[in-house]
Amino acid sequence: MSRPAQAKRPAPSATPAEGAWSAKMERLRLRARPQNRLRVCDDNDLRQRYDEAEQAARRAKFVAEANPGDDLAERQAADADAARDQALAALDAASEFLTFRALPRPVLEDLISEHPPTEQQAEEGAIFNATTFPAALVSAASVDGMSREEAEELLNGWSAPDANSLWDAAWQVQQESRVELGKG
């Protein structure tokens, strides 16, 4: 008669602390990277109309909050909010949006290293080539699928302020931090 096989012991389960850490790490892994959205709209009247509606809505809200129970002030605030929303909808309809997402740190570092500064740029303290890197970054960070050639075309063809806004939208999202050192 043979001896029965020894029962296997169940693997020790994770401690509560390990389980909590595992869940926290999973949430950290799943965080969405920051994004910036650049509005491109050539209709100055619509932009001005929206700005004015936004200011009017802020003023009406201030008056309503300063006068609780004032039905007229509350209606005016609601009307101003509706006018602002309508102006925003019109502005959105006349706009194109370009979206840029922060790159993972190693990807950004590799991209920077692929565009080293010229000797003169390095002497001036640059960490990348200001001629080649902007289009590469705009393209790499584009959520919309903008190619490097298209990025170069826009950066070179747009006015200086518009080209700078395009560059800023792609670069600033790379610098955005959503963490803080807490006290405790």
C-alpha positions as CSV (number, residue, x, y, z in Angstrom):
1,M,0.0,0.0,0.0
2,S,1.4,3.3,-1.0
3,R,1.4,6.3,1.0
4,P,-1.0,9.1,-0.1
5,A,0.6,12.1,-1.7
6,Q,1.3,14.9,0.7
7,A,-1.2,17.7,0.2
8,K,0.4,20.9,-1.1
9,R,0.2,23.8,1.1
10,P,-1.5,26.8,-0.4
11,A,0.9,29.6,-1.4
12,P,1.0,32.2,1.3
13,S,-1.4,35.0,0.4
14,A,-0.2,38.6,0.1
15,T,-0.3,40.6,3.3
16,P,-2.7,43.4,3.4
17,A,0.1,45.9,3.0
18,E,1.4,44.0,-0.1
19,G,-2.2,44.0,-1.5
20,A,-2.6,47.7,-0.9
21,W,0.7,48.4,-2.6
22,S,-0.1,46.2,-5.6
23,A,-3.4,48.1,-6.0
24,K,-1.7,51.4,-5.7
25,M,1.0,50.5,-8.2
26,E,-1.7,49.4,-10.7
27,R,-3.4,52.8,-10.4
28,L,0.0,54.5,-10.9
29,R,0.7,52.5,-14.0
30,L,-2.7,53.3,-15.4
31,R,-2.4,57.1,-15.0
32,A,-3.0,59.0,-18.2
33,R,-0.2,61.3,-19.3
34,P,-0.9,65.0,-19.4
35,Q,-2.3,66.5,-22.6
36,N,-2.5,70.1,-24.0
37,R,-5.0,71.2,-26.6
38,L,-4.2,74.1,-28.9
39,R,-7.1,76.0,-30.4
40,V,-6.6,77.3,-33.9
41,C,-9.2,79.9,-35.0
42,D,-8.9,82.6,-37.5
43,D,-12.2,84.3,-36.6
44,N,-11.2,87.1,-34.3
45,D,-14.9,88.2,-33.9
46,L,-15.9,84.8,-32.5
47,R,-12.9,84.9,-30.1
48,Q,-13.8,88.4,-28.9
49,R,-17.5,87.5,-28.6
50,Y,-16.6,84.5,-26.4
51,D,-14.2,86.6,-24.3
52,E,-16.9,89.2,-23.7
53,A,-19.5,86.5,-22.9
54,E,-17.1,84.8,-20.4
55,Q,-16.5,88.2,-18.6
56,A,-20.2,88.9,-18.5
57,A,-20.9,85.5,-17.1
58,R,-18.2,86.0,-14.4
59,R,-19.7,89.4,-13.5
60,A,-23.3,88.0,-13.3
61,K,-22.2,85.1,-11.2
62,F,-20.4,87.5,-8.8
63,V,-23.5,89.7,-8.5
64,A,-25.8,86.6,-7.9
65,E,-23.4,85.2,-5.3
66,A,-23.3,88.6,-3.6
67,N,-27.1,88.8,-3.5
68,P,-28.4,85.4,-2.4
69,G,-32.1,84.9,-3.0
70,D,-32.2,87.7,-5.6
71,D,-34.2,86.0,-8.4
72,L,-33.4,88.6,-11.0
73,A,-29.6,88.3,-10.3
74,E,-29.9,84.4,-10.5
75,R,-31.8,84.6,-13.8
76,Q,-29.2,87.1,-15.2
77,A,-26.4,84.7,-14.1
78,A,-28.1,81.8,-15.8
79,D,-28.7,83.8,-19.0
80,A,-25.1,84.9,-19.0
81,D,-23.9,81.3,-18.6
82,A,-26.1,80.3,-21.5
83,A,-24.8,83.1,-23.7
84,R,-21.2,82.1,-22.8
85,D,-21.9,78.5,-23.6
86,Q,-23.5,79.5,-26.9
87,A,-20.5,81.7,-27.8
88,L,-18.1,78.8,-26.9
89,A,-20.0,76.4,-29.1
90,A,-19.8,78.9,-32.0
91,L,-16.0,79.3,-31.3
92,D,-15.5,75.6,-31.1
93,A,-17.3,75.0,-34.4
94,A,-15.0,77.5,-36.1
95,S,-11.8,76.1,-34.6
96,E,-9.4,73.3,-35.3
97,F,-7.8,71.7,-32.2
98,L,-4.4,70.1,-32.0
99,T,-3.7,67.8,-29.1
100,F,-0.3,67.0,-27.6
101,R,0.5,64.4,-25.0
102,A,3.5,64.2,-22.6
103,L,6.0,61.6,-23.8
104,P,7.4,59.0,-21.4
105,R,10.6,60.4,-19.9
106,P,13.0,57.9,-21.8
107,V,11.3,58.7,-25.1
108,L,11.7,62.4,-24.6
109,E,15.3,62.0,-23.5
110,D,16.0,59.9,-26.6
111,L,14.4,62.5,-28.8
112,I,16.5,65.2,-27.3
113,S,19.6,63.2,-27.8
114,E,18.7,62.6,-31.5
115,H,18.8,66.4,-31.9
116,P,22.0,67.6,-30.2
117,P,22.7,71.3,-30.2
118,T,25.3,72.8,-32.6
119,E,28.5,73.9,-31.1
120,Q,27.3,77.5,-30.9
121,Q,23.9,76.4,-29.4
122,A,25.8,74.3,-26.8
123,E,28.0,77.3,-25.9
124,E,24.8,79.3,-25.4
125,G,23.5,76.6,-23.0
126,A,21.0,74.8,-25.3
127,I,20.3,71.1,-24.6
128,F,18.9,70.4,-28.1
129,N,19.1,71.7,-31.6
130,A,16.6,74.6,-31.9
131,T,16.4,74.1,-35.6
132,T,15.5,70.4,-35.8
133,F,14.1,69.5,-32.4
134,P,10.8,71.5,-32.3
135,A,9.3,69.8,-35.4
136,A,10.4,66.4,-34.0
137,L,8.8,67.1,-30.7
138,V,5.6,68.5,-32.1
139,S,5.3,65.4,-34.3
140,A,6.2,62.9,-31.5
141,A,3.8,64.5,-29.0
142,S,0.9,65.0,-31.5
143,V,-2.1,62.9,-30.6
144,D,-3.6,63.7,-34.0
145,G,-0.8,62.0,-36.0
146,M,1.0,65.1,-37.3
147,S,4.1,64.0,-39.2
148,R,7.5,65.7,-38.7
149,E,7.2,67.2,-42.2
150,E,3.8,68.7,-41.4
151,A,5.1,70.0,-38.1
152,E,8.0,71.7,-40.0
153,E,5.6,73.1,-42.5
154,L,3.4,74.7,-39.8
155,L,6.4,75.9,-37.7
156,N,8.0,77.5,-40.7
157,G,4.8,78.8,-42.4
158,W,2.9,80.3,-39.5
159,S,3.6,83.7,-38.0
160,A,6.1,83.8,-35.2
161,P,3.4,84.0,-32.4
162,D,1.4,81.2,-33.9
163,A,4.5,79.0,-34.4
164,N,5.6,79.7,-30.8
165,S,2.1,78.7,-29.6
166,L,2.4,75.4,-31.5
167,W,5.8,74.7,-30.0
168,D,4.7,75.8,-26.5
169,A,1.7,73.4,-26.6
170,A,4.0,70.4,-27.4
171,W,6.9,71.5,-25.0
172,Q,4.9,72.7,-22.0
173,V,3.0,69.4,-21.7
174,Q,6.4,67.7,-21.4
175,Q,7.1,70.0,-18.3
176,E,3.7,69.5,-16.6
177,S,3.8,67.9,-13.2
178,R,0.7,66.4,-11.5
179,V,2.5,65.3,-8.4
180,E,3.4,67.3,-5.3
181,L,5.5,66.7,-2.3
182,G,3.1,66.5,0.6
183,K,3.4,67.2,4.2
184,G,2.7,64.5,6.6
